[in-house]
Amino acid sequence: MSPNLAVLFAALAEDLSFSRAAARLNMSQPSLSAQIKKLEAQIGFKLYTRAPTGVTLTPAGERLAPLARQLSLAATALKDEARAITAAAAVETIVGSCLPSRDLAKIISINEQFFRQFPSLPLRFTHDSTHNLLANLKHGDISLAIVMAPFDGTDLEIQSLARLRPQFLVPAGHPLSSAAEITPQVLSGVRVAVPSRALHSTWFDETMAPLINAGVVIQEAPDSSGEALLEFARFSKTFVLRYSNATETGLGNLLTAHPAVGLPNAEIFLVRLRNFFARGADRYWQLAKQYDARV
């Protein structure tokens, strides 16, 4: 028995009228009649008899009608689910990040793979603080979030993205430009530009405490991206604290980079809501996992 024919019979059995069933199915009455006759030929017995007021089901038709109705409902549910999956695939994947993606080598690689493997799936990045990103994630405004520890991981799936190490950028020619590493204590009384507290207030307070306790004069930079801090250091000739997980290049002869001893690392994570599924976001999540398996 053809499932399509069973669906047509279910409509006829419900309406007991060829005209009403045909209208509901958006087909002509003769076409519906021909399809029902085709079904009867397949199963080998009559399903209905015509009556002055419409259609009367035969005993065999009465037995098959509930099953045909179940099949019709299942077909409708299948179509609805297929539409939902198709719609989810087209939904834009929005990744909110506490840092510009260019500051994270891993994210640059994942983005390149995503665009190469899934060119039809839209992807967009937004930038905000860790606090706001987690709120946006729980409200459904973004698909994934790149956040900095510490944070509340309740109801979240979490995977590590990067461990950024602190370093001081020192103007060339300064006595400390030849130091192998720099502690907060040797910078007592020195003005140091640091990432903005808006990036992550809890992290900021914990990280700046050793500097403040050592007498360092901290100045929040207007832009916390690695590139902006580098430019700030070049043109202001000020000490700068920044976080990086890459081998330092491109400093030229104006700056030197030195490990910042006694300051905590910055731990960066990719997070999503538990039991959340959208095709683009899931593909991005899996690419991040695969990246860890390769490196």
Secondary structure in CASP SS format (residue, H / E / C, confidence):
PFRMAT SS
TARGET T0000
AUTHOR 0000-0000-0000
METHOD secondary structure of the structure
MODEL  1
M C 1.00
S C 1.00
P H 1.00
N H 1.00
L H 1.00
A H 1.00
V H 1.00
L H 1.00
F H 1.00
A H 1.00
A H 1.00
L H 1.00
A H 1.00
E H 1.00
D H 1.00
L C 1.00
S C 1.00
F H 1.00
S H 1.00
R H 1.00
A H 1.00
A H 1.00
A H 1.00
R H 1.00
L H 1.00
N C 1.00
M C 1.00
S C 1.00
Q H 1.00
P H 1.00
S H 1.00
L H 1.00
S H 1.00
A H 1.00
Q H 1.00
I H 1.00
K H 1.00
K H 1.00
L H 1.00
E H 1.00
A H 1.00
Q H 1.00
I H 1.00
G C 1.00
F C 1.00
K C 1.00
L C 1.00
Y E 1.00
T E 1.00
R E 1.00
A E 1.00
P C 1.00
T C 1.00
G E 1.00
V E 1.00
T E 1.00
L E 1.00
T C 1.00
P H 1.00
A H 1.00
G H 1.00
E H 1.00
R H 1.00
L H 1.00
A H 1.00
P H 1.00
L H 1.00
A H 1.00
R H 1.00
Q H 1.00
L H 1.00
S H 1.00
L H 1.00
A H 1.00
A H 1.00
T H 1.00
A H 1.00
L H 1.00
K H 1.00
D H 1.00
E H 1.00
A H 1.00
R H 1.00
A H 1.00
I H 1.00
T H 1.00
A H 1.00
A H 1.00
A H 1.00
A H 1.00
V C 1.00
E C 1.00
T E 1.00
I E 1.00
V E 1.00
G E 1.00
S E 1.00
C C 1.00
L C 1.00
P C 1.00
S H 1.00
R H 1.00
D H 1.00
L C 1.00
A H 1.00
K H 1.00
I H 1.00
I H 1.00
S H 1.00
I H 1.00
N H 1.00
E H 1.00
Q H 1.00
F H 1.00
F H 1.00
R H 1.00
Q H 1.00
F C 1.00
P C 1.00
S C 1.00
L C 1.00
P C 1.00
L E 1.00
R E 1.00
F E 1.00
T E 1.00
H E 1.00
D C 1.00
S C 1.00
T H 1.00
H H 1.00
N H 1.00
L H 1.00
L H 1.00
A H 1.00
N H 1.00
L H 1.00
K H 1.00
H C 1.00
G C 1.00
D C 1.00
I C 1.00
S C 1.00
L E 1.00
A E 1.00
I E 1.00
V E 1.00
M E 1.00
A C 1.00
P C 1.00
F C 1.00
D C 1.00
G C 1.00
T C 1.00
D C 1.00
L E 1.00
E E 1.00
I E 1.00
Q E 1.00
S E 1.00
L E 1.00
A E 1.00
R E 1.00
L E 1.00
R E 1.00
P E 1.00
Q E 1.00
F E 1.00
L E 1.00
V E 1.00
P E 1.00
A C 1.00
G C 1.00
H C 1.00
P H 1.00
L H 1.00
S H 1.00
S H 1.00
A C 1.00
A C 1.00
E C 1.00
I E 1.00
T C 1.00
P H 1.00
Q H 1.00
V H 1.00
L H 1.00
S C 1.00
G C 1.00
V C 1.00
R E 1.00
V E 1.00
A E 1.00
V E 1.00
P C 1.00
S C 1.00
R H 1.00
A H 1.00
L H 1.00
H C 1.00
S H 1.00
T H 1.00
W H 1.00
F H 1.00
D H 1.00
E H 1.00
T H 1.00
M H 1.00
A H 1.00
P H 1.00
L H 1.00
I H 1.00
N H 1.00
A C 1.00
G C 1.00
V C 1.00
V E 1.00
I E 1.00
Q E 1.00
E E 1.00
A C 1.00
P C 1.00
D C 1.00
S C 1.00
S C 1.00
G H 1.00
E H 1.00
A H 1.00
L H 1.00
L H 1.00
E H 1.00
F H 1.00
A H 1.00
R H 1.00
F H 1.00
S H 1.00
K C 1.00
T C 1.00
F E 1.00
V E 1.00
L E 1.00
R E 1.00
Y E 1.00
S E 1.00
N C 1.00
A C 1.00
T C 1.00
E C 1.00
T C 1.00
G C 1.00
L C 1.00
G C 1.00
N C 1.00
L C 1.00
L E 1.00
T E 1.00
A E 1.00
H E 1.00
P E 1.00
A E 1.00
V C 1.00
G C 1.00
L C 1.00
P C 1.00
N C 1.00
A E 1.00
E E 1.00
I E 1.00
F E 1.00
L E 1.00
V E 1.00
R E 1.00
L E 1.00
R C 1.00
N C 1.00
F C 1.00
F C 1.00
A C 1.00
R H 1.00
G H 1.00
A H 1.00
D H 1.00
R H 1.00
Y H 1.00
W H 1.00
Q H 1.00
L H 1.00
A H 1.00
K H 1.00
Q H 1.00
Y H 1.00
D H 1.00
A H 1.00
R H 1.00
V C 1.00
END
